[in-house]
Amino acid sequence: MATDLKLGNAVDRDVALRLPCAPDKIDDFLSEPSPAVQETLSRHPGPMLVLGAGGKIGLHLCAMIRRAFDAAGRKDPVIAVSRFSTLRDRDEFENRGITTLACDLADEAALAKMPDAPTVFFLAGVKFGTSAASDLLRKMNVEMPRLVAARYAAARIVAFSTGCVYPFVRPETGGASERTPVDAAPSAYAASCIERERAFAEVSASRGTPVALIRLNYAVEFRYGLLLDIAQKVLEGRPVDVEMGHVNVIWQRDAVDHSIRALDIAASPAVPVNVTGREILSVRTLAQRFGELLGRPAIVTGTEAETAWLNDARWSHERFGAPRTTLDEMMNWTAAWLQGSGQTWGKPTGFERRDGRF
């Protein structure tokens, strides 16, 4: 197990940072199903269709379901649908017993040919490179989700969204809860995400489709995420901007765990659920702690704004339990990965941007 580090206490530099698994087993580590996931899946029929599976979370979601099915002796197909043009190739899925289908979900004729399924996870959409691409935002975050929602109105749907649908809030509020209105989007990207949610909410209301909307704030793993962004800057001697001074994070395995278990709360009208970690974290403190872990001075620039994009996930924690992975573990593993020259996805989150122009 990784060394347990208490945030705010001095780091013992004689204790080597270490990973919780072999470097070539990290995808297996990130897709290990918990007993609670296995129990949830026992209540829901397959095949299970994962739309937009080629991104950062899709492989772990598909593999966790497949492994839970295998442990239960279930042969239900797990079907990963993507253009497979970004991070993942089809072999990574098929080598784990996951069926793959290539499809452009924005193509209505191609979507119509996709198999029916009683259980659907929707992960598709765009974020990066959209700051000057309003047509792309509308096509992929508004029009395409409407096509998908209509196509799978007879299914139970878990649709991934983002904490960016909420307005900025002050840290002392504890974050935006599921009851916080989402009509005051601070950017075009955030507005498109609200429309993406609305596509599924409208089908849920009109057709009785059980839907859960996963408002996810900063899932992190070894190769990607807000913690990696901060740690890389510290390691390379680059300044960490703290204007977006407070954040939430959750380890990706825990985010996938809670998202699968959201099948049990999907309903009509659609049910929003915040998925993130337990604490509101100071970016300045995170940078300083990575400086201690990596033996480098943390360079901080800017002044913390009074507000930030923050989620209050207490409701999901009451329903699913708190995320299993601690902040100490996340930071230790991230630092260990970088010290070992581990590869990254090379996709900074842009967490420091307050204008939503990713």
N, C-alpha and C positions, 0 to 999 in steps of 0.2 A: 504494500500500500504506500501511497505517497505520504511524505512528511506532513503532519498537521501543523499548519502555520496560523498563528493568531493574528488577524489583521490589527495593526497598530503596535504590536510587540516587536522587539528587535529580532532579526533573523539570525539564526546560527549558521554562519558561513561554512562551518565544518561539516554540516549535514548536506550531502549532495542532493540536488534536485533530481527527481526520477519520475519516469512515466508509470502509469498503472498497468501497462501491458506492453508487449513487444511492439515496436514501431510499425511492423507490417500487419498488426492485428487491430489497429485502431478502429477500423470500420466494424469489425466484429464487436469490439468493446462498446461502440456507440449504438449498436443495434440489439443489445441483449435485452430480451423482454423480462419485465418484472412479473411476479405472480399476479399482481393486480391487472396488468395488461392481458395476461392469459385468461383471467376470469372475465374481463370485459369482452374479449373476442369470442368467448364461449357462448355469448348471448346474441351474436350477430352473424348472419349468414354470409357466405361467399357466393360467387367470387368477389374479391375486393379489388376495386379499380382505383389506381392512384394516378391522377391526371396532373401533368407537369412534374413528373418524377425525376427529371434530369438535372435538377438544381442541387442546392447544398443539403437539403433535408431528405429528399426523395428516396435515396438509396437506404438510409437508415430506417425510414418509416416502412418501406417495403420489406426490408430484411427482418425488422422486428416482428411484423405480422407473419411473415413466412416461418420464422423460427418458432413463434408461438403455436402456429398451426401444426408444424412438424412435431412439436413436443406433445401435442394433443392427439396426434395421429390423424389429423385432418388433411385431406387432399385438395381442399378448395383452392382454386388458382388465385394467386396474387399477380395482378397485371399492372405493369408500369407503362404509362403512356407519356411520350415526350417526343420532341423533334430530335433529341439526343445530339444536340449541336453545341452544348455548353460544357459543363464540368464532367459529366459522366458518359461513358460509352455503354453500349448494350451488354457487353460481356460481363461487366461488373454486376449486373442484375441477374443475367441468365446463369452465371456460375453459382449463384446462390438459390437457384430453383425458382426464380421469378420470371414470369412470362413478360416479354416486351412487345410493344406495338408502337410504331412510329406514326405520329399524327400531328398535324398543325391544327390545334383546337380552334383557331380562328376561321378555319375553312369549314363552313357549315355542311357541305357535302361529305367531307372526310369525317366530321364528327358524327354524322348520321350513321356511318358504317361501323362505328365503335360498338363493342358488345354491350348489351344490357348488363346491369349489375345491381344487386340490392344495396350495396354499400360502396360509397364513393368518397374518396379524399381528393380535395381540389387544392393544388399547390401552385397553380400557374399564375403568371402575371409578370410585370416588369417594374424595375426600380432604377437600375443604373443606366446612365446614358439617356435619361428621359428629360433632362432639364430644358432642352431646346427641341423636344420632339413631342409636341402636344398630340399629333396624329397617332403616334405609337402608343402613348398613354391611353388615349380613348379606345383604340383598337383592342389592346391587350388587357386593360384593366376595367373596361366598361362593356364594350360590345361583346368580346369573347366570353366573359363570365355569364352574360345574359343567354348566349347560345347554349352554354354548358348547363346552366340552371334549368332551362327549358328541356333540354335533351334528357336530363336525369331527374326530372321532377318526381318520378316514381321511386327513387332511391332514398336512402338515409345518407345525408351529406355532412361531412366535416370540411368546411371551407376555411383555408388559412387567410388571415388578414394581418393587420399590423397595429401596434400601439400608436402609430402615426395618425390614425383616424381621430384621436383625441386632441383637444387644444393643449397648449402648454399649461402646466400647473406648477405651483410652488412646491418645493420638496416637503415642507412641513405639513402639507395636506395629506401626505401618504400616497399620492398618486391618483390618477383618474381611475374610477371604478366603472363597472359595467353600466352603472346608472348615469354616468357623466354624458351629457349630450355630445353628439359628434358632428354637429352641423357647422362648426366654426373652424374648418380645416385651414391651417396656416400656410399651405402651399398647394400647387397644382397636383403634385404627386399624392399628397394626402387626400385631396378632393377626389382623385381617381380611385383611391382605395375605399373611400366611403361609397362611391358608386358601385364598386365591385361587391361590397357587402350588400348593397341595396338590391342587386340583381338576385342574390340568393334569398334575401328576406322577402322580396315580393313574390317569388315562386312559392316560398314556404307559406305565406299568408293566403295566396290564391288557390294553391293546389294541395295544401296540407302536408307538404314535404317536411320531414323532420330535418332541421338544419342546426348545426353548431358553428358559430363564427369564432375562429381562434385569433384573438388579438394578441399577437406574439411580440414581445419586446426582447430583442437581442439574444437569440440563441447563439451560443459560442461552443467551439470545439478546438482541437489542436491546430487546425489549418486555416481557420477563419473566425472572424468575430471581433467585437469591440475590445475584448481583453487582449487579443493578439495585436490589434492595431496599436494599442497603448504600449504593449511590451516591445514591439518592433521599434517604435520610435525611441523608447528609452535605450534599447540595446544599440541602436545606430546613432545615438547622440542627437536626434532630432527633437524639436520642441513639441510638447503635448499641449494643444489648445484646450483651455478649460472654460471657454465661454458657455458651452453646454455642460454645465458643471456637475450635473447629477444624472445617473443612469440606473437602469435595471438590467440584469443579465440572468440567464439560465443556461445550464449545461445542456447540450443538444439532446442527449439521451433522455433527460428529464422532460424536455419540451415535447419530444416525440411521444413519450410515455403518457403525458397528460393529454396530448392531442388525440391519441387513440382512445383513451378512456372517455373523451368527450362524446364518443358515440352514445354513451348511456344518457347524456343530457340533451342530445339533439331533439328538437321539438318544433312544433308550429304554434305560434310564431317562432321565428329563428331565435336562438339563444346565444348571445355574445358571451365569451368567456376569456378573461385576461389570463395569459400564460406567460409567467416570468418568475424571477427569483424573489426571495423573501425580503431583501433589503433595498433601500434606496442608497446608492453608492456615490461617494465623492470621486470625481475623475482625478482631482488633484491627489487625493489619498491613494488611489489606485496606481498612479504614476510613481509616487514616492515608494510605494511598496514594491513595485517591479524594479525600481532602482536598487532596493535592498536585495531582492532576490537575484538580480543579474549582476550585482556589483558595479553598477554604473550610476552616475549622477542623473537624476531625473530633471530635465529642463522643462519648465512649465511656462506657458505664455498665456496672456489674456486674464480676464477677470470673470468670475462666475456670474452669469445672468441670474435674475431672480426666479426664473421659471425654466422648465425643461419638459421633454416628453417623458412622462413617467406613468407606469401602470401600478395600480393597487390590485394584486392578485390574491387577496385574502379569501375571496369566495372560492376560487379553484383549489386553493390549499385546504380549505375546509372540506371540499368534496373529494379531493384526490390525495390529500396529504401534502406536506411541504416537499419541494424537490429534494432528492436524495443527496445530490452533490453539493458540497459546501463551497463557499467562495475561496477558502484557503486551498482546497483541492484544485479548483479551476485555475487559480493563479499559479500554483506550483507546477501543474502539468503544462500550462502554457509556457512558462519559463523553461522548463525542462525540454520541451519540444524545440524551442528556439536555440537553446544551448547545444542541442544535438544536431543543429543545422537541418531540422526537419523542413520539408517543403511546405509551402502554403498555397492557397488558391490564388493569391495575388489580387484579391478583390477587397480593398478597404471599404469599411461600412459607411464612411462619411458621417459618423455619429456626431461629429462636432458641428455639422452644418445646421443652422437654425432656419434657413430659408427653404429647406426641403429640396434643394436643387442637387440631386444625386447623379 
